[in-house]
Amino acid sequence: MDAIALLIHDHKKVRKLLEQLSETEDSAEREREELLDQIEHELEVHTAIEEEIFYPAFKEAGGKEGAKMFYEAVEEHRAVSELVLPDLGNVTPSSERFAGRAKVLRELVEHHADEEEEEMFPRAKKLFSKEQLEELGERMEQRRKELQAK
């Protein structure tokens, strides 16, 4: 699978989990905890393969504009992993505060995925050959397996 197809597949998976989380009732505390655990895991693995493999290649190939997109994407990852997810994990899943923070998480992640799919990925398709995208995808898939084995 090429790198872009792999990342889009991840986006779809996380979007579905976020949608499920947003549709839960306040009383579904256990379901919310389980969904949040899944979302955190998926985002952790996705972020790692992007930041370790895809983003550096994109930044190198993309010149000044690629570097700008790179740094923005990394900061969006940081906002989710260091601010929003920890805040969400620190509130009771049955609270209205949880629902509000879950909504913010969903909006941030969807905004980030949309930007990648509408701006970064079309640019990457111009910067990389099909073979290069396949090679990046293979490396990313291998790294995913390593991370999931932990």
TACOR-V807350 format. One record per pair of residues at least 24 apart in sequence whose C-alpha atoms are under 8 Angstrom apart, sorted by the first residue. I is the first residue (numbers start at 1). GAP is how many residues later the second one is. D is the distance in Angstrom with one decimal. If there is no record, write none. Layout:
[[I	GAP	D] [I	GAP	D]]
//
This chain:
[[1	133	6.1] [1	136	5.8] [1	137	6.9] [2	128	7.7] [2	131	5.0] [2	132	4.1] [2	133	7.2] [2	134	6.9] [2	135	4.5] [2	136	7.2] [3	51	7.4] [3	130	5.3] [3	131	6.2] [3	132	7.8] [3	133	5.5] [3	134	3.8] [3	135	7.6] [3	137	7.2] [4	117	6.5] [4	129	7.2] [4	133	7.5] [6	131	6.7] [6	135	8.0] [7	39	7.6] [8	109	7.4] [10	32	7.8] [10	36	6.9] [11	102	6.3] [14	25	6.4] [14	28	6.9] [14	29	7.5] [15	91	7.6] [15	94	8.0] [15	95	7.0] [18	84	7.9] [18	88	5.8] [19	87	7.8] [21	81	7.4] [22	77	7.1] [22	80	6.8] [22	81	6.7] [25	69	7.9] [26	67	7.1] [26	68	4.4] [26	69	6.3] [26	70	7.1] [26	73	7.6] [27	67	5.5] [28	65	7.9] [28	66	6.8] [29	64	5.2] [29	65	5.3] [30	63	8.0] [32	61	6.2] [33	60	6.7] [40	45	7.5] [44	37	8.0] [45	99	6.4] [45	102	6.5] [45	103	7.5] [46	98	7.8] [47	30	6.9] [49	91	5.5] [49	94	6.6] [49	95	6.7] [50	90	7.8] [53	83	7.1] [53	86	7.5] [53	87	6.6] [54	82	6.8] [54	86	7.7] [58	66	6.7] [58	69	8.0] [61	66	6.4] [61	67	7.9] [62	62	7.9] [62	65	6.9] [69	51	7.1] [73	39	7.2] [76	32	7.8] [76	36	6.9] [80	25	7.0] [80	28	7.4] [80	29	7.7]]
//
